[in-house]
Amino acid sequence: MADFGLESTPNGNGASRAIMRILFHGPGTSSYLPEIHLPNTSGLSHPATEKLAGLRDTHSLTSNRGNLIHGEAPSRIFACRRRRSAFANLGTLHRLFGPRLGEVLSNRFDLLVLSAANFISEKKELVRLRDALNVIGDAVPMMVLGAGMQGEPELSKMHPSVQEILDIYNRRARVFGVRGHQTEAWLHKNGFTNARALGCPSMFVFPSSILSISAEAAIEAGERANVMAAGYLTFKGGRNYERGVKLAKALQNIRSSYVFQDEFFAYGDLIDARGSFNDATCTGDRERLNAFLTKHTKIPVNFSNYYYFSETSAWRQVALTHDVYIGDRFHGGVAALQVGRPGIFLSHDNRVAELTDFFDLPRMTTDELISEGVAKAIKTRLTPDAIARVKETYAKRFANFKAEMAKHDIRVLTSA
């Protein structure tokens, strides 16, 4: 990467690296961004609410709450001029500046970092992002991290905007980082040969925590282990209903807490009831939610707590109070790994499978969890050898990630 002539910092070898002004494209915060265009202003968090329904607007800022975990990661691990760097949405900036966007960004930033996820899919369209990238052109260097495929897509069946974005990333990105070997192989097969399997950047925010993971407390607790779970619990006919019922069945009579995605927005009148959400503790009304889900899943549901997070520190603090994570939301598990708690990932498609395989994280299906039971699953999936493999593989992945960033003069602040 070019010498940007900015502030510099020693790299440990007597030389120095430029500290860049970076624009991070991704949902790394659930704050409302100001539109008043004044310096030294900041975004606002969502207003305090006593209802689950009151979270609808803040949810729209990031959609999938796991986006908070992976979206914040690059901004936390890369050295940059923090008062000259920012989060933004390129599509929104394109609407504001139109054909001037490339010039505007090149005068203010030295690098664009795009935190991606499951956009390589036949179900996605990314017209706004594609149009923004075409206007920016080569005005600002670009890096892509965490890109992944969903299902078994055919390139010809994808929306033209997604096809074009893949071509843009392949040609123009200094780093075209994808989450694992399956996505890398698919992209190479389809001619996008600059893609490199680097994993999800969320795994590199707190490396010392991941390398300190121990499952001893969870194994000793067995059936008494305090489990943090995530999935998709909804009513009959709702999206992923059968999967949610299986998770509820697997966790019957287990002390556990459940982390919501967005499924509760379909819970009807319950979410409009005053007291259905305690914003101070990030918790839903346990009694009402247990009764609702017991009725609609036909399985006795008795979670100790229901959580919904609008920022990641609270998520990690809650994870710290549990012995183990068990669930089918990958980034829900990463929140636990980031505080040194072990996780068992429930895999039902290639998204979770690819990431867990890349990092050698324990995974199983929910059917297997039902069959084995939680205590046995913890004992057999979180053995000392299994945890040692996780740490050995992780150390290699982290070293490879740092080496790849160093090639492009990007300093990773975190260290194992």
C-alpha positions in Angstrom: 0.0 0.0 0.0 1.2 3.5 -0.7 2.9 5.7 1.9 0.1 8.1 2.9 2.4 10.5 4.5 0.4 10.5 7.8 1.3 10.0 11.4 3.5 7.0 11.8 4.3 4.5 14.5 7.3 2.1 14.9 6.6 -1.5 13.6 9.1 -3.2 15.9 11.7 -3.5 13.2 13.1 0.0 13.3 10.8 1.1 10.4 7.4 2.9 10.7 4.0 2.4 9.4 1.5 5.0 8.3 -1.5 5.4 10.7 -4.4 5.7 8.3 -7.8 7.4 8.3 -10.2 4.5 7.8 -13.8 4.5 6.8 -15.5 1.4 8.1 -18.5 0.3 6.1 -20.6 -2.0 8.3 -23.2 -2.1 11.1 -20.7 -1.8 13.9 -22.9 0.4 16.0 -26.6 0.6 16.8 -26.4 4.4 17.4 -28.3 6.8 15.2 -25.8 8.7 13.1 -26.3 12.5 13.0 -27.4 14.2 9.8 -26.5 17.7 10.8 -23.0 17.7 9.4 -21.3 19.5 12.2 -17.8 18.5 13.6 -17.5 17.1 17.1 -21.0 15.6 17.1 -21.9 12.0 17.8 -24.7 9.6 17.2 -27.5 8.9 19.7 -28.4 5.5 21.3 -32.0 4.4 21.1 -34.5 5.9 23.6 -35.2 4.0 26.8 -38.1 1.7 26.2 -40.4 -0.5 28.4 -41.7 -2.5 25.4 -40.1 -5.1 23.1 -41.9 -3.2 20.3 -39.8 -0.1 21.2 -36.7 -1.9 19.9 -37.9 -2.1 16.3 -36.3 1.1 15.2 -32.9 0.4 16.7 -33.0 -3.1 15.2 -33.3 -1.5 11.8 -29.9 0.1 12.3 -28.0 -3.2 12.2 -30.7 -5.8 11.4 -29.2 -9.1 12.5 -27.8 -8.4 16.0 -24.8 -10.6 15.3 -23.8 -7.8 12.8 -22.7 -5.8 15.9 -20.1 -8.4 16.8 -18.5 -8.7 13.4 -19.2 -5.1 12.3 -17.3 -3.5 15.2 -14.3 -5.9 14.9 -12.1 -4.2 12.3 -12.5 -0.8 13.9 -11.3 -2.3 17.2 -8.3 -4.2 16.0 -6.8 -1.9 13.3 -4.5 0.9 14.1 -6.0 4.1 12.6 -6.3 7.8 13.3 -9.4 7.4 15.4 -10.5 11.1 15.4 -10.2 11.0 11.6 -11.9 7.6 11.1 -15.5 6.7 11.1 -18.4 4.2 10.6 -20.6 5.0 7.6 -22.8 3.3 5.0 -21.5 3.8 1.5 -25.0 3.6 0.0 -26.2 6.4 2.2 -23.1 8.5 1.4 -23.7 8.0 -2.3 -27.2 9.4 -1.9 -25.8 12.5 -0.2 -22.8 13.2 -2.5 -23.8 11.5 -5.8 -21.0 11.4 -8.4 -18.7 13.4 -6.1 -18.5 10.5 -3.6 -15.1 9.3 -4.8 -13.5 12.8 -4.5 -15.2 13.4 -1.1 -13.9 10.1 0.4 -10.4 10.4 -1.1 -10.0 13.8 0.6 -10.9 12.4 4.0 -9.9 8.7 4.1 -7.0 6.5 3.1 -8.7 3.1 3.2 -12.2 1.7 3.1 -12.8 -1.4 5.2 -16.0 -3.4 4.3 -17.1 -5.9 6.9 -19.2 -8.4 5.0 -21.2 -11.5 5.9 -23.6 -13.8 4.0 -24.1 -11.7 0.9 -22.9 -14.4 -1.6 -26.5 -15.7 -2.1 -29.2 -16.0 -4.7 -31.5 -14.1 -2.3 -29.5 -10.9 -2.0 -29.5 -7.7 -4.0 -27.0 -5.0 -3.2 -27.8 -2.3 -5.8 -27.1 0.7 -3.5 -23.7 -0.7 -2.4 -22.8 -1.6 -6.0 -23.7 1.9 -7.3 -21.6 3.5 -4.5 -18.6 1.3 -5.3 -18.8 2.1 -9.0 -18.8 5.9 -8.2 -15.9 5.5 -5.8 -13.9 3.6 -8.3 -10.2 3.6 -7.5 -10.3 6.8 -5.6 -9.7 5.1 -2.2 -8.1 1.7 -1.6 -10.5 -1.0 -0.3 -10.3 -4.0 1.9 -13.1 -6.7 2.4 -13.3 -9.0 5.4 -15.6 -11.8 6.5 -17.4 -12.4 3.2 -19.3 -15.7 3.0 -21.7 -17.7 0.9 -25.2 -18.8 1.9 -26.4 -22.2 0.7 -25.1 -23.5 -2.6 -25.6 -20.6 -4.9 -25.1 -20.5 -8.7 -23.4 -17.4 -9.9 -25.7 -17.0 -12.9 -28.8 -17.0 -10.6 -27.5 -14.2 -8.4 -28.8 -10.7 -8.6 -26.6 -8.7 -11.1 -25.6 -6.3 -8.3 -24.1 -9.2 -6.3 -22.3 -10.5 -9.3 -20.8 -7.1 -10.0 -19.8 -6.5 -6.4 -17.9 -9.8 -6.4 -16.1 -8.7 -9.6 -15.3 -5.3 -8.0 -13.9 -7.0 -4.8 -11.9 -9.4 -6.9 -10.3 -6.7 -9.0 -10.0 -3.7 -6.7 -9.8 -4.9 -3.1 -6.3 -5.0 -1.6 -7.5 -7.8 0.6 -10.6 -9.9 -0.4 -11.0 -11.8 2.9 -13.6 -14.5 3.1 -14.7 -16.5 6.2 -13.5 -20.0 5.3 -12.2 -22.5 2.7 -15.6 -23.4 1.2 -16.3 -19.8 0.2 -12.8 -19.4 -1.0 -13.1 -22.5 -3.2 -16.4 -21.4 -4.6 -15.1 -18.0 -5.5 -11.9 -19.4 -7.1 -14.0 -21.9 -9.1 -16.1 -18.9 -10.4 -13.0 -16.9 -11.4 -12.7 -14.7 -8.3 -9.2 -15.9 -7.5 -8.1 -13.0 -5.2 -10.3 -14.3 -2.4 -8.4 -15.5 0.7 -9.8 -17.5 3.6 -9.0 -15.4 6.7 -12.0 -16.2 9.0 -14.3 -13.6 10.6 -12.5 -10.6 12.1 -14.7 -10.9 15.2 -12.5 -13.8 16.2 -9.4 -11.5 16.4 -10.7 -8.8 18.8 -9.8 -10.5 22.1 -7.3 -13.3 21.3 -6.0 -13.7 24.8 -9.6 -14.5 25.9 -10.0 -17.2 23.3 -6.6 -18.7 24.2 -7.7 -18.8 27.8 -10.9 -20.8 27.2 -11.5 -23.6 29.7 -14.4 -26.0 29.8 -13.6 -27.4 33.3 -16.4 -25.5 35.0 -19.0 -26.5 32.4 -18.0 -30.2 32.5 -18.0 -30.2 36.3 -21.5 -28.6 36.4 -22.9 -31.1 33.8 -26.7 -30.8 33.8 -26.4 -27.9 36.3 -24.4 -25.8 33.8 -25.7 -22.4 33.1 -26.1 -22.2 29.3 -26.3 -19.1 27.1 -28.4 -20.1 24.1 -29.4 -18.5 20.8 -31.4 -19.7 17.8 -34.8 -18.7 16.4 -37.8 -19.4 18.6 -41.1 -18.6 17.0 -44.6 -19.8 16.5 -46.0 -22.5 14.2 -45.7 -21.3 10.6 -43.0 -18.8 11.4 -39.5 -18.8 9.9 -37.3 -21.6 11.3 -40.1 -22.8 13.6 -39.1 -26.5 13.6 -35.5 -25.6 14.4 -36.6 -23.5 17.3 -38.8 -26.2 18.7 -35.8 -28.6 18.6 -33.7 -26.1 20.5 -36.4 -25.7 23.2 -36.7 -29.5 23.5 -32.9 -29.9 23.8 -32.8 -27.3 26.7 -35.8 -28.6 28.7 -34.9 -28.6 32.4 -31.6 -27.0 31.7 -30.7 -23.7 33.4 -30.3 -21.4 30.5 -30.8 -17.9 29.1 -31.9 -17.1 25.5 -30.5 -14.4 23.3 -33.0 -13.0 20.9 -32.4 -12.2 17.2 -35.4 -10.5 15.8 -38.0 -13.2 16.2 -40.0 -11.5 19.0 -41.2 -8.9 16.5 -43.7 -11.5 15.3 -45.0 -12.2 18.8 -48.2 -10.1 18.3 -49.6 -8.1 21.2 -47.1 -9.3 23.7 -44.4 -7.0 22.4 -46.6 -3.9 22.9 -47.3 -4.7 26.5 -45.7 -2.2 29.0 -43.0 -4.1 30.9 -42.4 -6.6 28.1 -38.8 -5.3 28.0 -36.4 -4.0 30.7 -34.0 -1.7 28.8 -31.7 -1.3 31.9 -31.0 -5.0 32.0 -31.5 -5.9 28.3 -34.1 -8.5 29.3 -37.6 -9.4 28.2 -40.4 -10.3 30.5 -39.5 -13.9 31.4 -42.9 -15.1 32.6 -44.8 -13.8 29.6 -42.3 -15.0 27.1 -42.0 -18.5 28.7 -45.8 -18.8 28.7 -46.0 -17.6 25.1 -43.4 -20.0 23.8 -44.6 -22.9 25.8 -48.0 -22.4 24.2 -46.7 -22.0 20.6 -44.0 -24.7 20.6 -45.9 -27.2 22.7 -42.7 -27.8 24.6 -42.3 -26.6 28.2 -40.1 -23.5 27.9 -38.5 -22.1 31.0 -35.6 -19.8 30.2 -34.1 -17.9 33.2 -33.7 -14.8 31.1 -34.4 -13.5 27.6 -31.8 -11.0 26.3 -31.7 -8.5 23.5 -28.5 -6.5 23.1 -27.9 -3.1 21.4 -24.2 -3.0 22.2 -21.6 -5.6 22.5 -20.1 -4.9 26.0 -23.4 -5.8 27.7 -23.5 -9.0 25.6 -20.0 -10.0 26.7 -20.8 -9.3 30.3 -23.8 -11.5 30.2 -21.8 -14.3 28.5 -19.3 -14.1 31.4 -22.1 -15.1 33.9 -22.7 -18.4 32.0 -20.6 -21.6 31.9 -21.0 -22.3 28.2 -22.7 -21.2 25.0 -24.9 -23.6 23.0 -26.7 -22.3 20.0 -27.0 -21.9 16.2 -26.1 -18.2 15.9 -22.4 -18.0 15.2 -21.7 -14.5 16.5 -23.8 -15.2 19.6 -21.1 -17.9 20.3 -18.3 -15.5 19.5 -19.5 -13.1 22.3 -18.9 -16.0 24.7 -15.5 -16.9 23.2 -14.5 -13.3 23.5 -14.7 -13.6 27.3 -13.1 -17.0 27.6 -16.2 -19.1 27.7 -16.4 -22.3 25.7 -19.1 -22.8 23.0 -20.8 -25.7 21.2 -22.2 -24.5 17.9 -25.4 -26.0 16.5 -24.9 -26.3 12.7 -27.8 -26.5 10.2 -26.2 -24.9 7.2 -22.9 -24.0 5.7 -22.7 -20.7 7.4 -22.0 -22.0 10.9 -20.3 -25.1 9.6 -17.7 -23.2 7.5 -16.7 -20.9 10.3 -16.6 -23.6 13.0 -14.5 -25.8 10.7 -12.1 -23.0 9.9 -11.4 -22.4 13.6 -11.9 -26.1 14.8 -14.7 -25.0 17.1 -17.0 -27.8 18.4 -20.2 -28.2 16.5 -23.1 -30.7 16.3 -26.7 -30.7 15.2 -29.6 -30.0 17.4 -30.9 -33.5 16.9 -27.6 -34.8 18.2 -27.9 -32.5 21.2 -31.4 -33.8 21.9 -30.1 -37.4 21.7 -27.0 -36.9 23.8 -28.3 -34.4 26.3 -26.5 -31.2 27.4 -24.3 -32.8 30.0 -23.0 -35.5 27.7 -22.5 -33.0 24.9 -20.4 -30.8 27.1 -18.4 -33.7 28.3 -17.7 -35.2 24.9 -17.4 -32.0 22.7 -15.4 -29.9 25.1 -12.7 -32.3 26.1 -9.2 -31.0 27.0 -8.0 -32.3 23.6 -10.8 -30.5 21.8 -10.1 -27.2 23.5 -6.4 -27.7 22.8 -7.2 -28.1 19.1 -9.2 -24.9 19.1 -6.4 -23.0 20.6 -3.7 -24.5 18.3 -5.8 -23.8 15.2 -6.7 -20.3 16.4 -3.1 -19.3 17.0 -2.3 -20.3 13.4 -5.4 -18.4 12.0 -4.6 -15.3 14.0 -0.9 -15.3 12.9 -2.0 -15.7 9.3 -4.5 -12.8 9.6 -1.9 -10.5 11.1 0.6 -11.5 8.4 -1.9 -10.8 5.6 -2.7 -7.4 7.1 1.1 -6.6 7.5 1.5 -7.1 3.7 -0.7 -4.1 3.2 0.8 -2.0 6.0 -2.2 -2.5 8.3 -1.2 -2.9 12.0 -3.3 -5.2 14.1 -3.4 -3.8 17.6 -4.4 -7.0 19.4 -1.9 -9.7 20.4 -2.1 -13.3 21.7 
